[in-house]
Amino acid sequence: QVQLVESGGGLAQPGGSLRLSCAASGSAYSIDVMGWYRQAPGTERDLVATINSGGFTNYADSVKGRFTISRDNAKNTVYLQMNTLKPDDTAVYYCNLRNAIRRTYWGQGTHVTVSS
């Protein structure tokens, strides 16, 4: 059973930083893509950033230049460094994994609130 355990959410001031982590375990297949999505109240879940096993990254336009996704393949862990945070970044952030047989899994979500 694949499990994704997220950590690192919380409260930050505008202009501040937070770092999210997501550790995956239990996958019988190699992990292809790991990523982060977010969902604000009353909105759909949207892509934030993804990274594949080769290190290729993809970002939503709204976070380019502010957020950095990285990955430790040995630890099956993905990170999201969030800098220059804005109130619009407030959302529940979900970790996502897609394995080699293209099955996807979601974490439980971690809350990020950006407010003064």
Residue pairs with C-beta under 8 A, 6 or more apart in sequence:
1 26
2 24
2 25
2 26
2 27
2 97
2 99
2 105
3 24
3 25
3 26
4 22
4 23
4 24
4 95
4 96
4 97
4 105
4 106
4 107
4 108
5 22
5 23
5 25
5 107
6 20
6 21
6 22
6 93
6 94
6 95
6 107
6 108
6 109
6 110
7 20
7 21
7 22
7 110
8 18
8 19
8 20
8 21
8 110
9 18
9 20
9 93
9 110
9 111
9 112
10 18
10 111
10 112
10 113
11 113
11 114
11 115
12 18
12 82
12 85
12 112
12 113
12 114
13 85
13 114
13 115
13 116
14 85
14 86
14 87
14 114
14 115
14 116
15 84
15 85
16 85
16 114
17 81
17 82
17 83
17 84
17 85
18 82
18 85
18 112
19 79
19 80
19 81
19 82
20 36
20 79
20 80
20 82
20 93
20 95
20 110
20 112
21 77
21 78
21 79
22 34
22 36
22 77
22 78
22 79
22 95
22 107
23 75
23 76
23 77
24 31
24 34
24 76
24 77
24 78
24 95
24 97
24 105
25 76
27 76
27 97
27 99
29 99
29 100
29 101
29 103
30 53
30 99
30 100
31 53
31 73
31 76
31 97
31 98
31 99
31 100
32 52
32 53
32 98
32 99
32 100
32 102
33 50
33 51
33 52
33 53
33 96
33 97
33 98
34 50
34 51
34 71
34 78
34 95
34 96
34 97
34 98
35 47
35 48
35 49
35 50
35 51
35 58
35 69
35 78
35 95
35 96
36 48
36 49
36 50
36 69
36 78
36 80
36 93
36 94
36 95
36 96
37 45
37 46
37 47
37 48
37 93
37 94
37 96
38 45
38 46
38 48
38 89
38 91
38 92
38 93
38 94
38 112
39 45
39 46
39 91
39 92
39 94
39 109
40 90
40 91
40 92
45 94
46 60
47 58
47 60
48 59
48 60
48 63
48 67
48 69
48 80
48 93
49 57
49 58
49 59
49 60
49 63
49 67
49 69
49 80
50 57
50 58
50 69
50 96
51 57
51 58
51 69
51 70
51 71
51 78
53 73
55 71
57 69
59 67
59 69
62 88
63 82
63 89
66 82
66 83
66 84
66 85
67 80
67 81
67 82
67 83
68 80
68 81
68 83
69 78
69 79
69 80
69 81
70 78
70 79
70 81
71 77
71 78
71 79
72 78
72 79
78 95
80 93
82 89
82 112
85 112
85 114
86 114
87 114
87 115
88 114
89 112
89 114
90 112
90 113
90 114
90 115
91 112
92 109
92 110
92 111
92 112
93 109
93 110
93 111
93 112
94 106
94 107
94 108
94 109
95 106
95 107
96 104
96 105
96 106
96 107
97 104
97 105
98 104
98 105
99 105
